[in-house]
Amino acid sequence: MTADPNPTVRELTEEELLERIVPRLPRGSATLLGPGDDAAVVAAPDGRFVVTTDVLVEERHFRRAWSSGADVGWRAVMQNLADVAAMGARPTAVVTSLVVPPDLEVAWVEEFADGFAAACRPHGVGAVGGDLSSGPVIMVSVTAHGDLEGREPVLRAGARPGDRVCHAGVLGRSAAGLALLEAGMGEAQEVGARDAVVGYLRPDPPLAAGPAAAASGVRALMDVSDGLLRDGARMAHACGVQIDLSTQSLRADAEALSGLAQMCGDDPWRWVLSGGEDHGLLAVFGPEVELPERFRQIGTVRAGGGAVTVDGAPPSITGVGWDHFNGA
């Protein structure tokens, strides 16, 4: 009897499925003991390690109609590595829990592992283990670890009036890509459209900028995952200051997305200010610090009570970023 060339998950045992996944994953330079035992062992030469976790749920964070298995694997890694970088650390290892429905094709799981590995490998990150289970929809939980390399962790707090508010990475691209997909224009050929869709499906955070900022004496640092206004407000609250963003500094970001916004009937400023999942880094530097590579100033810190303003006034756009429970 000829074996099915494209079996579903229910046609394999857990061990057989793992045999298709584990060889695809990188070991990583910090891994002392990888998958195969009850737990992995990862080097922590600093004596401390950074740890973070995040989850992706089908139909809440991604749709299979838009995202390949490789896209989901890539995204699951990157959103966690960005959090490690936002602490000023170098990512070292990840562990993964994967829940899949029994009727899912094994090929999708193999693609997931390939995308997962592609995100890990350039950064020397080891995929050192995890868990498999069945469930009604695909769910991915990733826990990432990082090495502080002798530096103190960088917190969200620490900004002072007179400091510069800076950003590394892109703003609004992922939100533009999502809008194109929701409008059925995921294959649009207009300039920047494909970059925006890829930016949503496979964000590429500036991971090296986190440790570089820490080494340069950054005062506050965080990953922008839920939008500049929402995450900026979190930083402002943690610091007890006002973060004032400059439209002049952000104008090029909005202008770059204006054509796509016109296609979607949307406002490019809404994407730039409240669009999430670009996973850039929001940072605050003192006025005397030379900005590390990739950072640019987008605002200033003022005395105030934990709020974000735009050109000195409350934001005029509707919506202030993503919230997991009210969806706005």
C-alpha positions in Angstrom: 0.0 0.0 0.0 1.4 3.4 -1.0 1.9 5.9 1.8 0.0 9.1 1.6 2.5 11.7 0.2 0.7 14.5 2.1 -0.6 13.0 5.4 -2.5 14.9 8.1 -1.3 15.2 11.7 -3.7 12.4 12.9 -2.0 9.9 10.6 1.3 10.2 12.5 2.3 9.5 16.0 3.8 12.3 18.2 7.2 10.7 17.8 6.8 10.6 14.0 5.8 14.2 13.8 8.7 15.2 16.0 11.0 13.4 13.7 9.8 15.7 10.9 10.3 18.8 13.0 13.4 18.6 15.2 16.0 18.0 12.4 14.9 21.2 10.7 15.6 23.4 13.8 18.9 25.1 14.6 20.8 24.2 17.8 22.2 27.6 18.5 25.6 28.7 19.9 24.5 28.8 23.6 22.9 25.3 23.6 24.7 22.8 25.8 22.0 20.1 25.6 19.3 20.3 23.0 16.1 18.5 22.3 15.7 14.8 23.2 15.8 14.8 27.0 13.3 16.1 29.5 14.7 19.6 29.3 17.4 21.5 27.5 20.4 23.2 29.0 21.5 26.6 27.8 24.6 28.5 28.8 24.1 31.7 30.8 27.7 33.1 31.1 26.4 36.4 32.5 24.9 34.5 35.5 21.5 36.0 34.6 19.2 35.4 31.7 16.3 37.3 30.1 13.1 35.4 29.6 9.9 36.3 27.8 6.9 34.5 26.3 4.2 35.2 23.7 1.4 33.3 22.0 -0.2 33.2 18.5 -3.8 31.9 18.1 -5.3 31.1 14.8 -8.0 33.5 13.6 -7.0 35.9 16.4 -3.4 36.6 15.4 -3.1 35.0 12.0 -5.3 33.3 9.3 -4.2 30.3 7.3 -5.8 31.9 4.2 -3.1 34.6 4.4 -0.2 33.0 6.2 1.8 29.9 5.3 3.2 27.7 8.0 6.6 29.3 7.4 5.1 32.8 7.9 3.6 31.8 11.3 6.9 30.1 12.4 8.9 33.2 11.5 6.5 35.6 13.2 6.3 33.4 16.4 10.0 33.7 16.8 10.5 37.4 15.9 7.9 38.8 18.2 9.7 37.1 21.1 13.2 38.0 20.0 12.1 41.6 19.8 11.2 41.5 23.5 14.6 40.1 24.4 16.3 42.8 22.4 14.1 45.5 24.1 15.8 44.5 27.4 19.2 45.2 25.8 19.9 41.5 25.6 21.1 39.1 22.8 18.7 36.3 22.1 20.1 32.8 22.7 17.4 30.2 22.8 13.6 29.5 22.3 11.3 26.7 23.4 7.9 26.2 21.7 4.5 24.7 22.5 2.6 23.9 19.3 -1.1 23.0 19.3 -2.5 21.7 16.0 -5.9 20.3 14.8 -5.7 16.6 13.8 -6.8 17.3 10.2 -3.9 19.7 9.6 -1.6 18.6 6.9 1.9 17.6 8.1 3.4 19.7 5.3 2.1 22.8 7.1 3.9 21.8 10.3 7.1 21.2 8.3 6.8 24.6 6.8 6.2 26.1 10.2 9.5 24.5 11.4 11.3 25.8 8.4 10.1 29.4 9.0 10.9 29.0 12.6 14.4 27.9 11.8 14.9 30.7 9.2 14.1 33.3 11.9 16.4 31.7 14.5 19.5 30.8 12.5 20.9 34.2 11.5 20.9 35.3 15.1 22.5 32.2 16.5 19.3 31.3 18.4 18.8 27.7 19.3 15.4 26.0 19.1 16.0 23.8 22.2 12.7 22.0 22.8 9.0 22.4 23.5 5.7 20.5 23.5 3.1 19.2 21.0 -0.6 18.8 21.5 -3.8 18.6 19.5 -6.6 21.1 19.7 -9.4 22.8 17.7 -7.2 25.5 16.2 -3.5 26.2 15.7 -1.9 27.8 18.8 1.8 28.6 19.1 3.5 29.6 22.4 7.2 30.6 22.3 9.4 31.3 25.3 12.6 33.1 24.4 15.8 33.6 26.5 18.6 36.1 26.2 22.0 37.0 27.4 22.7 40.4 29.0 26.4 40.0 28.3 27.4 41.8 31.6 25.1 44.8 31.0 22.2 45.9 33.2 18.8 45.2 31.8 17.2 48.2 30.1 13.8 49.0 31.5 10.9 51.1 30.2 11.4 53.5 33.1 14.3 56.0 33.2 13.4 58.8 30.8 13.9 62.4 32.0 12.6 65.8 30.7 14.9 67.0 27.9 15.7 63.5 26.7 15.2 62.4 23.1 12.6 59.9 22.1 14.0 57.7 19.3 13.0 54.7 17.2 14.7 51.9 15.3 12.9 49.9 12.7 9.8 50.7 10.6 6.5 52.2 11.6 3.1 51.5 10.0 4.2 48.9 7.5 2.7 45.9 9.2 -0.6 47.8 9.7 -0.6 48.6 6.0 0.0 45.0 5.1 -2.9 43.8 7.3 -5.2 46.4 5.7 -4.2 45.2 2.2 -4.9 41.6 3.2 -8.3 42.5 4.8 -9.3 44.4 1.6 -8.4 41.4 -0.6 -5.4 43.2 -2.1 -2.7 41.0 -0.7 -1.3 40.5 -4.3 -1.4 44.2 -5.2 1.5 45.3 -7.4 1.6 48.9 -6.4 4.9 50.3 -5.1 5.4 49.2 -1.5 2.4 46.9 -1.4 4.4 43.6 -1.3 6.8 45.1 1.2 3.9 46.0 3.5 2.3 42.5 3.2 5.7 40.8 3.9 6.1 43.3 6.8 2.9 42.0 8.3 3.5 38.3 7.7 7.2 38.3 8.5 8.3 41.3 10.7 12.0 41.9 10.8 12.8 43.7 14.0 16.2 45.4 14.5 17.4 42.9 17.0 21.0 44.1 17.1 19.9 47.6 17.9 18.8 46.5 21.4 22.2 45.5 22.7 23.7 48.5 20.9 21.4 50.9 22.6 22.2 49.3 26.0 25.9 49.6 25.4 25.5 53.3 24.5 23.7 54.2 27.7 20.0 54.3 26.7 17.7 55.4 29.5 14.5 53.5 28.5 13.7 50.9 25.8 10.8 48.8 24.7 9.4 46.8 21.8 6.7 48.6 19.8 4.2 45.7 19.3 0.9 47.3 19.9 1.4 50.7 18.3 3.5 53.8 18.9 0.8 55.6 20.8 -0.2 52.7 23.1 3.4 51.6 23.8 4.6 55.1 24.1 1.9 55.7 26.7 3.2 52.6 28.6 6.7 54.0 28.6 5.5 57.5 29.6 3.5 56.0 32.5 6.5 53.9 33.7 8.7 57.0 33.6 6.2 59.5 34.9 6.8 61.9 32.0 5.2 63.1 28.9 6.4 61.8 25.5 5.8 64.3 22.8 6.0 62.9 19.2 6.9 65.1 16.3 4.9 64.9 13.0 7.8 66.5 11.2 10.0 63.6 12.3 7.4 61.0 11.3 6.2 62.6 8.1 8.4 60.5 5.8 6.9 57.3 7.4 3.3 58.6 6.6 4.2 59.8 3.1 5.8 56.4 2.3 2.4 54.7 3.1 0.1 57.4 1.6 -0.5 55.6 -1.7 -1.4 52.3 0.0 -3.7 54.2 2.5 -5.5 55.7 -0.5 -6.0 52.3 -2.0 -7.5 51.0 1.3 -9.5 54.2 2.2 -7.4 54.6 5.3 -5.2 57.2 7.0 -1.4 56.6 6.8 -1.0 58.5 10.1 -3.3 56.0 11.8 -1.0 53.2 10.6 2.2 55.1 11.7 0.9 56.2 15.1 -1.3 53.2 16.1 -0.4 50.3 13.9 1.2 47.4 15.7 3.4 44.4 15.0 6.3 46.1 13.3 8.3 45.3 16.4 10.6 48.3 16.2 12.4 49.6 19.3 11.2 52.7 21.1 14.1 54.3 23.1 15.0 57.3 25.1 18.5 58.7 25.1 20.0 61.6 26.9 20.9 64.7 24.8 24.6 64.0 25.1 24.5 60.5 23.7 25.5 59.7 20.1 22.6 57.7 18.7 23.5 54.1 17.8 23.1 52.9 14.2 19.4 52.6 13.1 18.0 55.0 15.7 16.5 58.3 14.8 14.8 60.9 16.9 11.0 61.1 16.7 10.1 63.2 19.7 11.2 64.7 23.1 10.5 63.9 26.7 8.8 66.6 28.7 7.7 66.9 32.3 4.2 65.6 32.7 1.9 62.9 33.9 2.5 59.7 31.9 0.9 60.7 28.6 1.7 60.8 24.9 1.1 63.9 22.8 1.7 64.8 19.2 3.2 68.2 18.5 2.3 69.1 22.1 -1.4 68.2 21.8 -3.5 65.0 22.4 -3.5 62.7 19.3 -6.3 63.5 16.8 -6.5 60.0 15.2 -9.0 57.5 16.3 -7.8 54.3 18.0 -4.5 54.1 20.0 -3.2 50.7 19.1 -4.0 47.0 19.5 -5.6 45.6 22.6 -6.0 41.8 22.9 -9.4 41.9 24.6 -11.3 44.7 23.0 -9.7 44.4 19.6 -9.0 48.1 19.2 
